[in-house]
Amino acid sequence: MRAFIAKSAKALARWRTWVVNSLLALAVVAPEIINSPEILAVVPREWQRWFLVGVFLLNIWMRPRPAVLPSDPEVQAKKAGAK
């Protein structure tokens, strides 16, 4: 069980960008698809623009590739080269 949890945590750390971007894209697109006043009411009208700006800035800030973990050879090579 511990191995499964460790493996899941490592996968989540690597793929966090894709997970967050997918959830945010769904949050932005879902009201359009569902077209429900209840869902549109989740983000107040005066905050909708700022919410979209935040989502897009977060998308730009996050990398579109799997994250590098400290134990990866790429990091080890950089540390060895910096010494």
MMTF fields as JSON, N, C-alpha, C and O atoms, coordinates in Angstrom:
{
  "mmtfVersion": "1.0.0",
  "mmtfProducer": "UNKNOWN",
  "numBonds": 331,
  "numAtoms": 332,
  "numGroups": 83,
  "numChains": 1,
  "numModels": 1,
  "chainsPerModel": [1],
  "groupsPerChain": [83],
  "chainIdList": ["A"],
  "bondAtomList": [4, 2, 8, 6, 12, 10, 16, 14, 20, 18, 24, 22, 28, 26, 32, 30, 36, 34, 40, 38, 44, 42, 48, 46, 52, 50, 56, 54, 60, 58, 64, 62, 68, 66, 72, 70, 76, 74, 80, 78, 84, 82, 88, 86, 92, 90, 96, 94, 100, 98, 104, 102, 108, 106, 112, 110, 116, 114, 120, 118, 124, 122, 128, 126, 132, 130, 136, 134, 140, 138, 144, 142, 148, 146, 152, 150, 156, 154, 160, 158, 164, 162, 168, 166, 172, 170, 176, 174, 180, 178, 184, 182, 188, 186, 192, 190, 196, 194, 200, 198, 204, 202, 208, 206, 212, 210, 216, 214, 220, 218, 224, 222, 228, 226, 232, 230, 236, 234, 240, 238, 244, 242, 248, 246, 252, 250, 256, 254, 260, 258, 264, 262, 268, 266, 272, 270, 276, 274, 280, 278, 284, 282, 288, 286, 292, 290, 296, 294, 300, 298, 304, 302, 308, 306, 312, 310, 316, 314, 320, 318, 324, 322, 328, 326],
  "bondOrderList": [1, 1, 1, 1, 1, 1, 1, 1, 1, 1, 1, 1, 1, 1, 1, 1, 1, 1, 1, 1, 1, 1, 1, 1, 1, 1, 1, 1, 1, 1, 1, 1, 1, 1, 1, 1, 1, 1, 1, 1, 1, 1, 1, 1, 1, 1, 1, 1, 1, 1, 1, 1, 1, 1, 1, 1, 1, 1, 1, 1, 1, 1, 1, 1, 1, 1, 1, 1, 1, 1, 1, 1, 1, 1, 1, 1, 1, 1, 1, 1, 1, 1],
  "groupList": [{"groupName": "MET", "atomNameList": ["N", "CA", "C", "O"], "elementList": ["N", "C", "C", "O"], "formalChargeList": [0, 0, 0, 0], "bondAtomList": [1, 0, 2, 1, 3, 2], "bondOrderList": [1, 1, 2], "singleLetterCode": "M", "chemCompType": "L-PEPTIDE LINKING"}, {"groupName": "ARG", "atomNameList": ["N", "CA", "C", "O"], "elementList": ["N", "C", "C", "O"], "formalChargeList": [0, 0, 0, 0], "bondAtomList": [1, 0, 2, 1, 3, 2], "bondOrderList": [1, 1, 2], "singleLetterCode": "R", "chemCompType": "L-PEPTIDE LINKING"}, {"groupName": "ALA", "atomNameList": ["N", "CA", "C", "O"], "elementList": ["N", "C", "C", "O"], "formalChargeList": [0, 0, 0, 0], "bondAtomList": [1, 0, 2, 1, 3, 2], "bondOrderList": [1, 1, 2], "singleLetterCode": "A", "chemCompType": "L-PEPTIDE LINKING"}, {"groupName": "PHE", "atomNameList": ["N", "CA", "C", "O"], "elementList": ["N", "C", "C", "O"], "formalChargeList": [0, 0, 0, 0], "bondAtomList": [1, 0, 2, 1, 3, 2], "bondOrderList": [1, 1, 2], "singleLetterCode": "F", "chemCompType": "L-PEPTIDE LINKING"}, {"groupName": "ILE", "atomNameList": ["N", "CA", "C", "O"], "elementList": ["N", "C", "C", "O"], "formalChargeList": [0, 0, 0, 0], "bondAtomList": [1, 0, 2, 1, 3, 2], "bondOrderList": [1, 1, 2], "singleLetterCode": "I", "chemCompType": "L-PEPTIDE LINKING"}, {"groupName": "LYS", "atomNameList": ["N", "CA", "C", "O"], "elementList": ["N", "C", "C", "O"], "formalChargeList": [0, 0, 0, 0], "bondAtomList": [1, 0, 2, 1, 3, 2], "bondOrderList": [1, 1, 2], "singleLetterCode": "K", "chemCompType": "L-PEPTIDE LINKING"}, {"groupName": "SER", "atomNameList": ["N", "CA", "C", "O"], "elementList": ["N", "C", "C", "O"], "formalChargeList": [0, 0, 0, 0], "bondAtomList": [1, 0, 2, 1, 3, 2], "bondOrderList": [1, 1, 2], "singleLetterCode": "S", "chemCompType": "L-PEPTIDE LINKING"}, {"groupName": "LEU", "atomNameList": ["N", "CA", "C", "O"], "elementList": ["N", "C", "C", "O"], "formalChargeList": [0, 0, 0, 0], "bondAtomList": [1, 0, 2, 1, 3, 2], "bondOrderList": [1, 1, 2], "singleLetterCode": "L", "chemCompType": "L-PEPTIDE LINKING"}, {"groupName": "TRP", "atomNameList": ["N", "CA", "C", "O"], "elementList": ["N", "C", "C", "O"], "formalChargeList": [0, 0, 0, 0], "bondAtomList": [1, 0, 2, 1, 3, 2], "bondOrderList": [1, 1, 2], "singleLetterCode": "W", "chemCompType": "L-PEPTIDE LINKING"}, {"groupName": "THR", "atomNameList": ["N", "CA", "C", "O"], "elementList": ["N", "C", "C", "O"], "formalChargeList": [0, 0, 0, 0], "bondAtomList": [1, 0, 2, 1, 3, 2], "bondOrderList": [1, 1, 2], "singleLetterCode": "T", "chemCompType": "L-PEPTIDE LINKING"}, {"groupName": "VAL", "atomNameList": ["N", "CA", "C", "O"], "elementList": ["N", "C", "C", "O"], "formalChargeList": [0, 0, 0, 0], "bondAtomList": [1, 0, 2, 1, 3, 2], "bondOrderList": [1, 1, 2], "singleLetterCode": "V", "chemCompType": "L-PEPTIDE LINKING"}, {"groupName": "ASN", "atomNameList": ["N", "CA", "C", "O"], "elementList": ["N", "C", "C", "O"], "formalChargeList": [0, 0, 0, 0], "bondAtomList": [1, 0, 2, 1, 3, 2], "bondOrderList": [1, 1, 2], "singleLetterCode": "N", "chemCompType": "L-PEPTIDE LINKING"}, {"groupName": "PRO", "atomNameList": ["N", "CA", "C", "O"], "elementList": ["N", "C", "C", "O"], "formalChargeList": [0, 0, 0, 0], "bondAtomList": [1, 0, 2, 1, 3, 2], "bondOrderList": [1, 1, 2], "singleLetterCode": "P", "chemCompType": "L-PEPTIDE LINKING"}, {"groupName": "GLU", "atomNameList": ["N", "CA", "C", "O"], "elementList": ["N", "C", "C", "O"], "formalChargeList": [0, 0, 0, 0], "bondAtomList": [1, 0, 2, 1, 3, 2], "bondOrderList": [1, 1, 2], "singleLetterCode": "E", "chemCompType": "L-PEPTIDE LINKING"}, {"groupName": "GLN", "atomNameList": ["N", "CA", "C", "O"], "elementList": ["N", "C", "C", "O"], "formalChargeList": [0, 0, 0, 0], "bondAtomList": [1, 0, 2, 1, 3, 2], "bondOrderList": [1, 1, 2], "singleLetterCode": "Q", "chemCompType": "L-PEPTIDE LINKING"}, {"groupName": "GLY", "atomNameList": ["N", "CA", "C", "O"], "elementList": ["N", "C", "C", "O"], "formalChargeList": [0, 0, 0, 0], "bondAtomList": [1, 0, 2, 1, 3, 2], "bondOrderList": [1, 1, 2], "singleLetterCode": "G", "chemCompType": "PEPTIDE LINKING"}, {"groupName": "ASP", "atomNameList": ["N", "CA", "C", "O"], "elementList": ["N", "C", "C", "O"], "formalChargeList": [0, 0, 0, 0], "bondAtomList": [1, 0, 2, 1, 3, 2], "bondOrderList": [1, 1, 2], "singleLetterCode": "D", "chemCompType": "L-PEPTIDE LINKING"}],
  "groupTypeList": [0, 1, 2, 3, 4, 2, 5, 6, 2, 5, 2, 7, 2, 1, 8, 1, 9, 8, 10, 10, 11, 6, 7, 7, 2, 7, 2, 10, 10, 2, 12, 13, 4, 4, 11, 6, 12, 13, 4, 7, 2, 10, 10, 12, 1, 13, 8, 14, 1, 8, 3, 7, 10, 15, 10, 3, 7, 7, 11, 4, 8, 0, 1, 12, 1, 12, 2, 10, 7, 12, 6, 16, 12, 13, 10, 14, 2, 5, 5, 2, 15, 2, 5],
  "groupIdList": [1, 2, 3, 4, 5, 6, 7, 8, 9, 10, 11, 12, 13, 14, 15, 16, 17, 18, 19, 20, 21, 22, 23, 24, 25, 26, 27, 28, 29, 30, 31, 32, 33, 34, 35, 36, 37, 38, 39, 40, 41, 42, 43, 44, 45, 46, 47, 48, 49, 50, 51, 52, 53, 54, 55, 56, 57, 58, 59, 60, 61, 62, 63, 64, 65, 66, 67, 68, 69, 70, 71, 72, 73, 74, 75, 76, 77, 78, 79, 80, 81, 82, 83],
  "secStructList": [7, 2, 2, 2, 2, 2, 2, 2, 2, 2, 2, 2, 2, 2, 6, 2, 2, 2, 2, 2, 2, 2, 2, 2, 2, 2, 2, 2, 2, 2, 2, 2, 2, 2, 7, 7, 2, 2, 2, 2, 6, 1, 1, 7, 4, 4, 4, 2, 2, 2, 2, 2, 2, 2, 2, 2, 2, 2, 2, 2, 2, 1, 7, 1, 1, 7, 7, 7, 7, 6, 6, 1, 2, 2, 2, 2, 2, 2, 2, 2, 2, 2, 7],
  "xCoordList": [0.826, 0.0, 0.869, 0.553, 1.974, 2.864, 3.482, 3.641, 3.825, 4.419, 3.422, 3.795, 2.154, 1.116, 0.955, 0.843, 0.942, 0.792, 1.996, 1.839, 3.188, 4.393, 4.396, 4.758, 3.995, 3.953, 2.896, 3.119, 1.744, 0.681, 1.109, 0.831, 1.784, 2.254, 3.286, 3.286, 4.161, 5.172, 4.516, 4.913, 3.522, 2.807, 2.067, 2.064, 1.443, 0.731, 1.702, 1.39, 2.88, 3.885, 4.358, 4.565, 4.527, 4.979, 3.894, 4.187, 2.676, 1.595, 0.689, -0.434, 1.146, 0.295, -0.131, -1.243, 0.731, 0.385, -0.82, -1.76, -0.781, -1.887, -3.16, -4.246, -3.04, -4.221, -4.86, -6.07, -4.058, -4.591, -5.166, -6.262, -4.447, -4.954, -6.24, -7.136, -6.346, -7.577, -8.747, -9.843, -8.515, -9.592, -10.011, -11.2, -9.037, -9.373, -10.077, -11.011, -9.635, -10.317, -11.754, -12.674, -11.934, -13.286, -14.132, -15.307, -13.533, -14.267, -14.667, -15.724, -13.827, -14.135, -15.156, -16.038, -15.046, -15.895, -17.23, -18.234, -17.239, -18.45, -19.694, -20.755, -19.613, -20.828, -21.371, -22.583, -20.475, -20.923, -21.631, -22.662, -21.065, -21.639, -22.969, -23.967, -22.961, -24.165, -25.206, -26.409, -24.729, -25.603, -26.638, -27.821, -26.191, -27.062, -26.836, -25.693, -27.907, -27.747, -27.096, -26.391, -27.331, -26.736, -25.222, -24.509, -24.733, -23.282, -22.68, -21.582, -23.384, -22.9, -22.834, -22.061, -23.629, -23.655, -22.499, -22.309, -21.73, -20.61, -19.585, -19.086, -19.273, -18.366, -19.227, -19.85, -19.271, -20.099, -19.706, -18.543, -20.673, -20.46, -19.304, -18.523, -19.182, -18.113, -16.727, -15.723, -16.649, -15.375, -15.038, -13.944, -15.936, -15.699, -14.477, -13.7, -14.299, -13.124, -11.836, -10.88, -11.801, -10.603, -10.335, -9.181, -11.392, -11.237, -10.576, -9.651, -11.046, -10.444, -8.993, -8.141, -8.706, -7.332, -6.448, -5.342, -6.928, -6.166, -5.925, -4.834, -6.942, -6.805, -5.767, -4.933, -5.807, -4.848, -3.43, -2.466, -3.294, -1.962, -1.4, -0.21, -2.243, -1.798, -1.379, -0.396, -2.12, -1.785, -0.429, 0.361, -0.155, 1.131, 2.25, 3.336, 2.004, 3.023, 3.452, 4.621, 2.517, 2.829, 3.42, 3.079, 4.295, 4.966, 4.07, 3.308, 4.147, 3.321, 3.977, 3.61, 4.929, 5.572, 5.636, 5.461, 5.88, 5.984, 7.092, 8.154, 6.837, 7.809, 9.025, 8.933, 10.144, 11.375, 11.449, 11.285, 11.694, 11.816, 13.283, 14.147, 13.588, 14.985, 15.772, 16.997, 15.095, 15.803, 16.08, 16.718, 15.618, 15.807, 17.262, 17.949, 17.733, 19.113, 19.412, 20.541, 18.415, 18.603, 19.043, 19.937, 18.423, 18.763, 20.134, 20.938, 20.4, 21.69, 22.826, 23.882, 22.618, 23.65, 23.898, 25.043, 22.843, 22.998, 23.757, 24.614, 23.436, 24.125, 25.607, 26.462, 25.911, 27.303, 28.058, 29.235, 27.4, 28.031, 28.23, 29.121, 27.418, 27.517, 28.644, 29.06, 29.142, 30.199, 31.543, 32.529],
  "yCoordList": [-1.199, 0.0, 1.262, 2.242, 1.225, 2.384, 2.654, 3.805, 1.587, 1.749, 2.406, 3.247, 2.021, 2.602, 4.091, 4.903, 4.446, 5.852, 6.666, 7.774, 6.115, 6.822, 6.994, 8.053, 5.958, 6.031, 7.03, 7.772, 7.049, 7.995, 9.431, 10.327, 9.654, 11.001, 11.48, 12.645, 10.571, 10.936, 11.263, 12.217, 10.48, 10.742, 12.076, 12.838, 12.358, 13.626, 14.799, 15.837, 14.643, 15.709, 15.962, 17.11, 14.903, 15.065, 15.663, 16.499, 15.248, 15.636, 16.712, 16.883, 17.441, 18.449, 19.541, 20.059, 19.897, 20.93, 20.503, 21.275, 19.276, 18.794, 18.653, 18.96, 18.194, 18.021, 19.379, 19.542, 20.349, 21.675, 22.342, 22.902, 22.293, 22.921, 22.271, 22.964, 20.957, 20.272, 20.676, 20.937, 20.73, 21.125, 22.577, 22.892, 23.461, 24.863, 25.052, 25.846, 24.33, 24.411, 23.922, 24.513, 22.841, 22.338, 23.354, 23.545, 24.007, 25.019, 26.206, 26.8, 26.558, 27.686, 27.308, 28.104, 26.105, 25.695, 25.1, 25.209, 24.485, 23.799, 24.686, 24.239, 25.932, 26.763, 27.014, 27.092, 27.139, 27.335, 26.092, 26.179, 24.934, 23.684, 23.408, 23.089, 23.536, 23.202, 24.316, 24.055, 25.566, 26.731, 26.777, 27.017, 26.55, 26.518, 27.761, 28.088, 28.458, 29.65, 29.33, 30.166, 28.12, 27.753, 27.668, 28.092, 27.116, 26.998, 28.353, 28.678, 29.137, 30.476, 31.345, 32.301, 31.022, 31.798, 31.451, 32.13, 30.424, 30.038, 31.166, 31.49, 31.757, 32.902, 34.132, 34.227, 35.078, 36.279, 37.014, 36.995, 37.653, 38.31, 39.305, 39.37, 40.08, 41.08, 40.449, 41.12, 39.175, 38.482, 37.554, 36.989, 37.383, 36.429, 36.793, 35.914, 38.069, 38.485, 38.195, 37.684, 38.513, 38.281, 36.793, 36.364, 36.015, 34.566, 34.039, 33.23, 34.495, 34.068, 34.522, 33.763, 35.745, 36.242, 35.368, 34.997, 35.045, 34.184, 32.804, 32.25, 32.252, 30.926, 30.947, 30.045, 31.952, 32.016, 32.308, 31.762, 33.159, 33.406, 32.155, 31.867, 31.418, 30.168, 29.178, 28.453, 29.151, 28.27, 28.637, 27.751, 29.919, 30.368, 30.057, 29.647, 30.244, 30.058, 28.601, 28.312, 27.697, 26.277, 25.719, 26.158, 24.759, 24.168, 23.156, 22.453, 23.07, 22.104, 20.73, 19.965, 20.407, 19.1, 18.534, 19.274, 17.259, 16.682, 17.358, 17.678, 17.566, 18.224, 17.336, 16.108, 17.974, 17.262, 17.176, 18.176, 15.988, 15.776, 15.784, 15.508, 16.092, 16.152, 14.863, 14.902, 13.741, 12.466, 12.137, 11.124, 12.961, 12.693, 12.91, 13.768, 12.132, 12.281, 13.69, 14.166, 14.35, 15.701, 16.662, 17.483, 16.559, 17.418, 17.042, 17.917, 15.747, 15.286, 15.782, 16.169, 15.773, 16.237, 17.738, 18.185, 18.511, 19.953, 20.227, 21.11, 19.464, 19.659, 19.303, 19.995, 18.24, 17.839, 18.858, 19.119, 19.429, 20.424, 21.752, 22.513, 22.055, 23.334, 23.34, 24.407, 22.174, 22.106, 22.434, 22.421],
  "zCoordList": [0.0, 0.0, 0.0, -0.674, 0.768, 0.807, -0.562, -0.967, -1.26, -2.594, -3.54, -4.357, -3.43, -4.275, -3.977, -4.895, -2.699, -2.309, -2.78, -3.292, -2.607, -3.053, -4.566, -5.079, -5.268, -6.737, -7.2, -8.156, -6.524, -6.867, -6.588, -7.384, -5.463, -5.129, -6.147, -6.544, -6.563, -7.556, -8.899, -9.569, -9.29, -10.543, -10.471, -11.438, -9.333, -9.174, -9.221, -9.803, -8.612, -8.654, -10.08, -10.474, -10.847, -12.234, -13.132, -13.987, -12.946, -13.852, -13.272, -13.747, -12.258, -11.622, -12.59, -12.484, -13.527, -14.497, -15.331, -15.523, -15.818, -16.643, -15.835, -16.327, -14.607, -13.755, -13.471, -13.633, -13.05, -12.729, -13.971, -13.917, -15.087, -16.309, -16.791, -17.274, -16.669, -17.077, -16.194, -16.69, -14.881, -13.971, -14.195, -14.16, -14.424, -14.662, -16.005, -16.112, -17.016, -18.313, -18.19, -18.754, -17.449, -17.222, -16.466, -16.779, -15.469, -14.698, -15.561, -15.348, -16.538, -17.413, -18.478, -18.798, -19.027, -20.144, -19.685, -20.389, -18.53, -18.062, -18.031, -18.467, -17.531, -17.547, -18.951, -19.149, -19.919, -21.302, -21.814, -22.481, -21.495, -21.973, -21.287, -21.933, -19.99, -19.226, -19.31, -19.3, -19.395, -19.516, -18.397, -18.637, -17.214, -16.048, -15.193, -14.876, -14.815, -13.969, -12.621, -12.056, -12.111, -10.821, -10.92, -10.011, -12.028, -12.199, -12.546, -12.094, -13.337, -13.658, -12.408, -12.356, -11.416, -10.181, -9.249, -8.24, -9.555, -8.693, -8.628, -7.55, -9.759, -9.804, -10.077, -11.135, -9.131, -9.345, -10.625, -11.028, -11.254, -12.542, -12.509, -13.458, -11.436, -11.381, -11.219, -11.46, -10.815, -10.645, -11.806, -11.834, -12.756, -13.843, -14.68, -15.052, -14.978, -15.761, -15.01, -15.594, -13.73, -12.929, -12.765, -12.725, -12.671, -12.592, -13.86, -13.788, -15.023, -16.291, -16.401, -16.863, -15.983, -16.013, -15.124, -15.518, -13.945, -13.039, -13.616, -13.486, -14.251, -14.848, -15.96, -16.044, -16.803, -17.904, -17.406, -17.942, -16.391, -15.837, -15.179, -15.304, -14.485, -13.891, -14.967, -14.807, -16.049, -17.171, -17.771, -18.099, -17.917, -18.457, -17.476, -17.887, -16.207, -15.18, -15.061, -14.803, -15.248, -15.093, -16.378, -17.476, -16.227, -17.38, -18.077, -17.414, -19.402, -20.131, -20.27, -21.162, -19.414, -19.475, -18.061, -17.092, -17.933, -16.596, -15.791, -16.324, -14.533, -13.672, -13.432, -13.443, -13.219, -12.89, -11.376, -10.678, -10.881, -9.445, -9.04, -9.873, -7.78, -7.335, -7.569, -7.686, -7.639, -7.825, -9.292, -9.578, -10.22, -11.644, -12.066, -11.511, -13.05, -13.542, -14.065, -13.95, -14.633, -15.159, -14.051, -14.255, -12.9, -11.764, -11.218, -10.895, -11.114, -10.609, -11.504, -11.004, -12.812, -13.747, -13.581, -13.647, -13.369, -13.17, -11.87, -11.82, -10.819, -9.534, -9.668, -9.115, -10.392, -10.573, -11.42, -11.169, -12.41, -13.268, -12.58, -12.959, -11.572, -10.864, -9.842, -9.391, -9.473, -8.444, -8.991, -8.254]
}
